[in-house]
Amino acid sequence: MNSKELCELAVAALEDIKGIDIKILDVVSKSSVTDIMVFASGNTARQVKALANSVADKAKKAGMPALGIEGDDSNEWVLVDLGDVVVHVMQPSIREFYNLEKLWGEDSPVESK
């Protein structure tokens, strides 16, 4: 599965659980670690956890299990590492504070779903 297909799978998983303000950043020219970053918000810790679990579950069913999941102890910000795609799921206040889209995306094309 290529990075675009993996990204589409992650976005679909986020949309299934009503992820908010889903954005996609192409970071292939800025990072040697990943090609695409996906950002989404969940209104509560419970929704953030459900969103991250949805991504991890769909990826596993597609034969692409997550390489790691970080932050699922507090569920304010959960990172799902799918290798070529990294998914950040955050509560809105955390997302606004860290503003990773701006950090990584000053000149990267950003798509919103």
Helices and strands as residue ranges (DSSP letters): H 3-16, E 20-26, E 36-41, H 45-61, E 68-70, E 77-81, E 85-90, H 92-98, H 100-105, E 110-112
